[in-house]
Amino acid sequence: AVPTHAATAVGTLGSGVSVAANTETTITYTGLSLVVHTTTASTVTLSSYASVVTTMPSGYSALGFSAQAGFTLAIDGGGALIKAELTTPPLTTSAAALITGSVSAGCLQYDVDARAYNKIDIDTYTAGTKTIKVQLPKAGTYLFAAVSANAQIPTFYNKARATASTSVTLLFPGGFVLDVSTSSANNVTVSRASSSAH
């Protein structure tokens, strides 16, 4: 859906901001911004997530900002989320120093109940400003990490994961690992059975 209007608003972390339906609203917070488009009038709340409570997968090191480890996005209004583009505040100097050579900046969606992670592809990491731009797919908690080049990709069950024409290793909650090698780009979805026939 293409937004029919554009708007701006000033937000405070932890407080709701009202956005109109089908309007691309740029919400500016101190040091960061969120561009949101929903199909119905909604209240958007972006909150600080204080610290990483569940160990990140091997090959992932938590990246921090001066005041938080990540962010939680909440949306009330019943409509569909079309866009939620977050531009983070600057990483701390020590965190930014981790992103070098074969180590890249990444984003992890965190499922608090399952205590599990799902890797989200970022749009950009800008070294000069030490900021990350990422499309948040839905309401939830998002943390940021320095990602080693050959790290396994943490993935939620029932979540389509695009694979390029190379091999990739997917890591699911509970430690299940799936190696995928394809000759072309595909989507892989792994579901958990609730019972076994054996």
GIKAFEN-V432009 format. One record per pair of residues at least 24 apart in sequence whose ideal C-beta (glycine too) atoms are under 8 Angstrom apart, sorted by the first residue. I is the first residue (numbers start at 1). J is the second residue. D is the distance in Angstrom with one decimal. If there is no record, write none. Layout:
# GIKAFEN-V432009
i:I j:J d:D
i:I j:J d:D
This chain:
# GIKAFEN-V432009
i:1 j:37 d:7.6
i:1 j:39 d:6.3
i:1 j:80 d:7.9
i:1 j:82 d:5.4
i:3 j:37 d:5.0
i:3 j:82 d:7.5
i:11 j:44 d:7.9
i:11 j:46 d:6.7
i:13 j:46 d:6.0
i:13 j:47 d:5.8
i:13 j:48 d:5.3
i:14 j:45 d:7.0
i:14 j:47 d:4.7
i:14 j:48 d:7.0
i:15 j:45 d:6.8
i:16 j:43 d:4.1
i:16 j:44 d:6.8
i:16 j:45 d:4.6
i:16 j:76 d:7.4
i:17 j:43 d:7.0
i:17 j:44 d:5.1
i:17 j:45 d:7.3
i:18 j:42 d:7.6
i:18 j:43 d:5.7
i:18 j:44 d:8.0
i:19 j:43 d:7.7
i:19 j:44 d:5.6
i:21 j:79 d:6.8
i:24 j:83 d:6.9
i:31 j:89 d:3.8
i:31 j:90 d:7.2
i:32 j:86 d:7.2
i:32 j:87 d:6.0
i:32 j:88 d:5.6
i:32 j:89 d:4.5
i:32 j:131 d:8.0
i:33 j:86 d:7.6
i:33 j:87 d:4.9
i:34 j:73 d:7.8
i:34 j:84 d:6.6
i:34 j:85 d:7.0
i:34 j:86 d:5.4
i:34 j:87 d:7.7
i:35 j:83 d:6.4
i:35 j:84 d:7.5
i:35 j:85 d:4.2
i:36 j:75 d:8.0
i:36 j:81 d:7.7
i:36 j:83 d:6.5
i:36 j:84 d:5.5
i:36 j:85 d:7.9
i:37 j:81 d:7.8
i:37 j:82 d:4.2
i:37 j:83 d:4.1
i:38 j:75 d:6.6
i:38 j:77 d:6.2
i:38 j:79 d:4.9
i:38 j:80 d:6.8
i:38 j:81 d:5.7
i:38 j:82 d:6.5
i:39 j:79 d:3.8
i:39 j:80 d:4.6
i:39 j:82 d:6.5
i:40 j:77 d:4.9
i:40 j:78 d:5.7
i:40 j:79 d:3.0
i:40 j:80 d:8.0
i:41 j:77 d:5.9
i:41 j:79 d:7.8
i:42 j:75 d:5.4
i:42 j:76 d:6.2
i:42 j:77 d:2.9
i:42 j:78 d:7.8
i:42 j:79 d:6.2
i:43 j:75 d:7.3
i:43 j:76 d:4.6
i:43 j:77 d:6.2
i:44 j:73 d:7.4
i:44 j:74 d:7.5
i:44 j:75 d:5.5
i:45 j:73 d:7.5
i:45 j:74 d:4.4
i:45 j:75 d:7.7
i:45 j:76 d:7.8
i:46 j:71 d:5.7
i:46 j:72 d:7.4
i:46 j:73 d:5.7
i:46 j:74 d:8.0
i:46 j:86 d:7.8
i:47 j:71 d:6.7
i:47 j:72 d:4.7
i:47 j:74 d:7.3
i:48 j:72 d:7.8
i:49 j:110 d:7.9
i:49 j:141 d:5.4
i:49 j:142 d:7.7
i:49 j:143 d:6.7
i:52 j:143 d:6.0
i:54 j:110 d:7.2
i:54 j:115 d:4.6
i:54 j:116 d:7.6
i:54 j:117 d:7.6
i:56 j:108 d:6.9
i:56 j:117 d:6.7
i:56 j:143 d:7.7
i:56 j:145 d:5.9
i:57 j:117 d:6.3
i:57 j:151 d:7.0
i:57 j:152 d:6.3
i:57 j:154 d:4.9
i:57 j:171 d:5.7
i:58 j:151 d:6.8
i:58 j:152 d:7.0
i:59 j:147 d:6.5
i:59 j:148 d:4.0
i:59 j:150 d:7.1
i:59 j:151 d:2.6
i:59 j:152 d:6.6
i:60 j:106 d:7.1
i:60 j:108 d:6.9
i:60 j:117 d:7.8
i:60 j:145 d:4.2
i:60 j:146 d:7.2
i:60 j:147 d:5.8
i:60 j:148 d:7.6
i:60 j:151 d:6.1
i:60 j:154 d:7.7
i:61 j:98 d:6.0
i:61 j:145 d:6.0
i:61 j:146 d:4.5
i:62 j:143 d:6.6
i:62 j:144 d:7.4
i:62 j:145 d:5.9
i:63 j:91 d:5.6
i:63 j:95 d:4.3
i:63 j:98 d:6.8
i:63 j:99 d:7.8
i:63 j:105 d:6.8
i:63 j:144 d:4.3
i:63 j:145 d:5.7
i:63 j:146 d:5.7
i:64 j:91 d:7.1
i:64 j:92 d:5.5
i:64 j:95 d:5.2
i:64 j:144 d:8.0
i:65 j:89 d:4.9
i:65 j:90 d:7.1
i:65 j:91 d:6.2
i:65 j:92 d:6.6
i:65 j:95 d:7.7
i:66 j:90 d:7.7
i:66 j:92 d:5.9
i:69 j:143 d:5.8
i:69 j:144 d:7.7
i:70 j:110 d:7.3
i:70 j:141 d:6.4
i:70 j:142 d:5.3
i:70 j:143 d:3.7
i:70 j:144 d:6.1
i:71 j:141 d:7.4
i:71 j:142 d:5.6
i:72 j:140 d:7.1
i:72 j:141 d:4.5
i:72 j:142 d:7.6
i:73 j:136 d:5.6
i:73 j:138 d:8.0
i:73 j:139 d:5.1
i:73 j:140 d:6.4
i:73 j:141 d:7.9
i:73 j:142 d:7.2
i:74 j:139 d:5.4
i:75 j:139 d:4.9
i:81 j:137 d:8.0
i:81 j:138 d:6.0
i:81 j:139 d:7.2
i:83 j:135 d:7.1
i:84 j:135 d:6.9
i:84 j:136 d:4.1
i:84 j:137 d:7.8
i:84 j:138 d:7.9
i:85 j:123 d:7.6
i:85 j:133 d:6.7
i:85 j:134 d:7.5
i:85 j:135 d:5.5
i:85 j:136 d:7.5
i:86 j:132 d:8.0
i:86 j:133 d:7.1
i:86 j:134 d:5.5
i:86 j:135 d:8.0
i:86 j:136 d:5.6
i:86 j:142 d:7.4
i:87 j:131 d:5.8
i:87 j:132 d:7.5
i:87 j:133 d:4.9
i:88 j:131 d:5.3
i:88 j:132 d:4.6
i:88 j:133 d:7.7
i:88 j:134 d:7.7
i:88 j:144 d:6.9
i:89 j:131 d:7.0
i:90 j:129 d:6.0
i:90 j:130 d:4.0
i:90 j:131 d:5.8
i:91 j:130 d:4.4
i:91 j:131 d:7.6
i:91 j:132 d:7.6
i:91 j:144 d:7.7
i:93 j:130 d:7.8
i:95 j:130 d:7.9
i:95 j:146 d:7.5
i:96 j:127 d:7.4
i:96 j:130 d:4.5
i:98 j:146 d:3.9
i:99 j:125 d:6.5
i:99 j:127 d:7.4
i:99 j:146 d:5.7
i:102 j:148 d:6.8
i:102 j:149 d:3.9
i:103 j:146 d:5.0
i:103 j:147 d:6.6
i:103 j:148 d:5.8
i:103 j:149 d:7.2
i:104 j:146 d:7.5
i:104 j:147 d:5.2
i:104 j:149 d:7.6
i:105 j:132 d:5.4
i:105 j:144 d:6.8
i:105 j:145 d:7.7
i:105 j:146 d:6.7
i:105 j:147 d:7.3
i:106 j:144 d:7.0
i:106 j:145 d:4.9
i:106 j:146 d:7.4
i:106 j:147 d:3.9
i:107 j:132 d:6.9
i:107 j:134 d:4.7
i:107 j:142 d:5.7
i:107 j:143 d:7.4
i:107 j:144 d:5.6
i:107 j:145 d:7.5
i:108 j:142 d:7.0
i:108 j:143 d:5.0
i:108 j:144 d:7.3
i:108 j:145 d:5.6
i:108 j:154 d:6.7
i:109 j:137 d:7.4
i:109 j:140 d:5.6
i:109 j:141 d:7.2
i:109 j:142 d:5.7
i:109 j:156 d:7.6
i:110 j:140 d:7.3
i:110 j:141 d:4.4
i:110 j:142 d:6.9
i:110 j:143 d:5.5
i:111 j:140 d:7.6
i:111 j:156 d:6.5
i:111 j:173 d:7.7
i:112 j:141 d:6.3
i:114 j:156 d:7.6
i:114 j:173 d:5.2
i:115 j:173 d:7.8
i:116 j:154 d:7.1
i:116 j:156 d:6.6
i:116 j:172 d:7.9
i:116 j:173 d:3.8
i:117 j:143 d:7.8
i:117 j:154 d:4.1
i:118 j:154 d:6.0
i:118 j:155 d:5.7
i:118 j:156 d:4.4
i:118 j:159 d:6.1
i:119 j:147 d:7.8
i:119 j:153 d:5.0
i:119 j:154 d:5.4
i:119 j:155 d:7.0
i:152 j:177 d:6.7
i:155 j:190 d:7.4
i:157 j:190 d:5.9
i:157 j:191 d:6.0
i:157 j:192 d:4.9
i:158 j:189 d:6.6
i:158 j:190 d:7.7
i:158 j:191 d:5.3
i:158 j:192 d:7.8
i:159 j:189 d:6.8
i:160 j:187 d:4.6
i:160 j:188 d:7.3
i:160 j:189 d:4.8
i:161 j:187 d:6.8
i:161 j:188 d:5.1
i:161 j:189 d:7.2
i:162 j:186 d:7.5
i:162 j:187 d:5.6
i:163 j:187 d:7.3
i:163 j:188 d:5.6
